[in-house]
Amino acid sequence: MIDLEFSFTSEVWLWQAEKAAWHFVALPVEMSEDIKAFTKHLARGFRSVKVEARIGETRWKTSIFPSKEHRAYILPIKKSVRVAEDIGVDSNVTVDLRVPT
């Protein structure tokens, strides 16, 4: 098996719930379609896919989730990553993403 590797730039946006808020970036639609095609056997709850991500010098493991609104996967950006890389809402970030297959 091979790992899928991608790089993209996207704008950080905020999703707010009643008691919490999360920061996300949306993957490009075509990239999301490729990931979905190659990872159907790996999809977990909510059709999420485990990934390894990097922004700047910060790496972390997380999952991407399909978003009907964006017609693409979305990647949550942890607070520790946002602090380490000085990222806020509306920041443009370049993400290196690895999908272990």
N, C-alpha and C positions, 0 to 999 in steps of 0.2 A: 504494500500500500504506500501511497505517497501523501504527503501533507499538502494542503492547498494553502498558498501564500498570496496575499493581496496587500496593496497599499492604496490609500485613498485620502482625500481631504474633504472634510465636512464641517458644518457649523454645529456647535453645541446648543442644544435647546433643553428647556426645562419642562418636565411633566409633573404636575402637582395633584396629589390626592388630598383627602380630608386632613390627614395628620402627617403627611410626609411629602417629600419632593425628590425627584430623581433627575439626573442629568444624562442626556443621551446624545449620540450622533446617529444619523441614518446612513447605512451603507448605500452605495449606488445601486439602482434597480437591476442593471445587468449583472453586476457582481452578486447580488442577492439571488438572482435566478440561477447562476452557476453554482453557488454554494448549495442551494436547495436541491438541484439536480444530482449533485455528487454526495449529498449527505442524508438522503432520505432514510437510510438504514441507521443513522446515528441520532435522529431526532428524539428528543426527550419530552418531558412535560411541556405543554404550551408550544410544542414543536420547536423548542429551543435547541441550539447547537453549541457544544462546548468549543471555546476558542482560547487562544493566547493572543493578547494584544500588547502593543507598545505605542506610546506617545512620548516623543523625546527620548529621555533616558529611562523612563519608567515602564516596566513590564508587569503584567498581571494576567491571571487566569479568570475567565468569566464565561458567560454564555451570551449569545446573540438571540434575539427574539423576533419573530415575524410581526410586522405591523401592517394592518390593512390600510391605515391612514397614509402611510408612506409607500405602500406597495413594495416594501423592502424589509430587510432585517434592520434592527436597531441594536446599538451597542451601549450598555450602561457605562458611565464614567464614574468610577469610585471617587469618593472625597479625597482619599490619600493621593490619588493620581492628579486630581484637579489642583490640590495644594502644591504638590511637588513640581508640577509643570505650569503653575500659574494660569489655570484655565477657568474661565467663567462662561456664563450664558452669552451666546453670540460669538464666542471665540471660534476661529477657524483652526482646526487641528488636523495634522497629518497622522494617520493611524496605519501601523503595520499590523496585519492580522494573519494569524496562522490557524488553520483549521486542521487539527490532527484527525486523520482518517484511520 
